[in-house]
Amino acid sequence: MTALASKIIQGIEAPPIAEAMSWISTSPSNRALINLCQAVPSYPPAEALAEEVGRLARLPATSLYSDILGIPALRQALAENLAADYQADIADRNIAITAGCNQAFAATMMALAEAGDNVILPVPYYFNHHMWLEMLGIRPRYLPAIRGESTTPAAADAAGLIDERTRAIVLCSPNNPTGAIYPAETIREFYNLAKSRGIALVIDETYKDFRTDPKPPHDLFRDPRWGDCLIQLYSFSKVFALTGYRVGSVTASPEFLGELEKILDCVAICAPTISQGAALFGLTSLAQWKDEKLKLAREKASALRQAFEHPELDYRLLSAGAFFAYIRHPFAEDAKTVAKRLAQQHDLLALPGSMFGPGQEQYLRLAFANAEARLMPDVVARLIESQNGRHT
């Protein structure tokens, strides 16, 4: 702790991924670690994209700022891509390009709320969403998403959490950390609730390309007045394996983006120009490569579900989709103790549910996209191994 840091920042927990990586045992082991800690594709970007980045690096314009809201060609291409995906009218004036989806969320929250306001956040939540709200002094109002065997929150449960200081409802679908893909009807119910109460519905759809149903994730963009309520966040990081490039987006009304522009200008001025070029190439030239990787992700999820059918396994799979699975562990101990033991004694690194909100001590998150499908039986074998001598 340092006297130079504010009390607010000192009171926020350290980044969870960094903490989990510190648990890796330094003791010799006769097998490789299976790292299911962080959501990173297990493959590099397409070779053609790497070549395009090399070409862009030699262009003088690549070293310059782009427009604050992004390269016009990328905004146009993303608008067309989203319009096709959602079968709706979305234009480039609705698009802002950001330095990753975390910046998209951060800037959106700054534009929507101020210290003392509150935002409804389903639990378990994506930890960076929660950390940022705390940094801004915005109070999260927790909405339980795990209801029995379901990992999908209900709009009816959120209605009673709204008061005069509520500024938004946050959804993440496909969800991080659970992998759950929310039904279109559920998303519509949250939209109707937010619209009726004059607040925003902010939906993080970073993993939308990894859904299993090709139909639009929801029909909200077909509402002629969707911009009065809806703000959508997206990322190119996972679908084109560009995690380190840091390029994402906000889709909203032009009026809201006008306010967002002030924040983006102060934070980073613009997303990295070379990263925007890489994202543009991905949207316009990598359809086949993208489809192959989406198929690979579905195969990994299927392999994990199949592996969890093992009759000796006491861990329970609650949901799995996109890059994540959320599982219930069989121990009486807290989730962090279980996760640390898995890392140090069983060479399996996962995140404890306690990193994703209150009431999550019985759960673990597996970021299975990091591993190949052939490793899923090994994941389950190590979980079964951990059951020996468990504490009850």
Secondary structure, 3 states (H helix, E strand, C coil): CCCCCCHHHHCCCCCHHHHHHCCCCCCCCCCCCEECCCCCCCCCCCHHHHHHHHHHHCCHHHHCCCCCCCCHHHHHHHHHHHHHHHCCCCCHHHEEEECCHHHHHHHHHHHHCCCCCEEEEEECCCHHHHHHHHHHCCEEEEEECCECCECCCCHHHHHCCCCCCEEEEEEECCCCCCCCCCCHHHHHHHHHHHHHHCCEEEEECCCHHHCCCCCCCCCHHHCCCHHHCEEEEEECCCCCCCHHHCCEEEECCHHHHHHHHHHHHHHCCCCCHHHHHHHHHHHHHCHHHHHHHHHHHHHHHHHHHHHCCCCCCCCEEEEEECCEEEEECCCCCCHHHHHHHHHHHHCEECEEHHHHCCCCCCEEEECHHHCCHHHHHHHHHHHHHHCCCCCC
